[in-house]
């Protein structure tokens, strides 16, 4: 998504379509700056934060358009 603001073009890469709840939470944490803090702490401690695994788990548990639903069949 590209937005014109004054003389500047702002490009938002985090506006891709969410597959599920995990993607939405990731967008919120990126927009608020929480993700950057978590990544900095994870790098300093040398431990993985588990963000990708958690995101994928939430996407599988709470998908926005599960296969086989009446909605996915209607809008093929």
N, C-alpha and C positions, 0 to 999 in steps of 0.2 A: 504494500500500500504506500502510495506516495502522496504527500500533502504539500501544497504550496502555502508557505507562511511568510508573508512579506516578500522579500527577495530570496528566500531560502527554500530549498526543497528538503523536506524531511522524509526519510524512508524508514518504514517500520517493517523489519523482517519478522518480528514476532507475531504478525497478524495472520499467519497461515491458519487454515481451517483445523480446528481441534478434532481429534478422533475420539476423545473421551475426557473424563474428569482430570486425569493426570496432565494432559496437555494444557488444560485451562489453568490449573494450579501453577504449572511452569511459567505460563505467560504472566500471571499475577506476580510471581516472585521475581521475574526479570524486570517487570515494569516498576516495582517498588524498590529494587536494589538488594533484596534479600539474597538472591542467587549469588550475587557478587561477593557478599560477605561470607556466605557458606563456602563458596569456592576458595576464598582466601584462607579461611580457617582450615579447610581440608588440605590445602597445599602446605600450610605451616605445620600441621600435625602429621602429615604423610599418610593420612587415612582417607579412604574413599567415603564420600558423604552418602552414597547409595541413592542419589537423586534419579538416575536413569532407571534403575531397577524399580524404584517406588512409582515413578511415572508410568512405566509399562504395566505394572501390576494394577494400578488404578484405571488405566485405559482398558485393560481386559475385564476388570470387575464392573466398571461403569461406562460402557461405550455409549456414544451419542446416537449411533445408528447401527444397532446390532443386526447382523445378517439374519434373514428370515423373518424380520418383523414386517408388519403390514405396511409400515411407512417406507421401508427400503424397497419393497416390491412395487409400491405405487409410484415412486419417483425414479425409476431406473432410467 
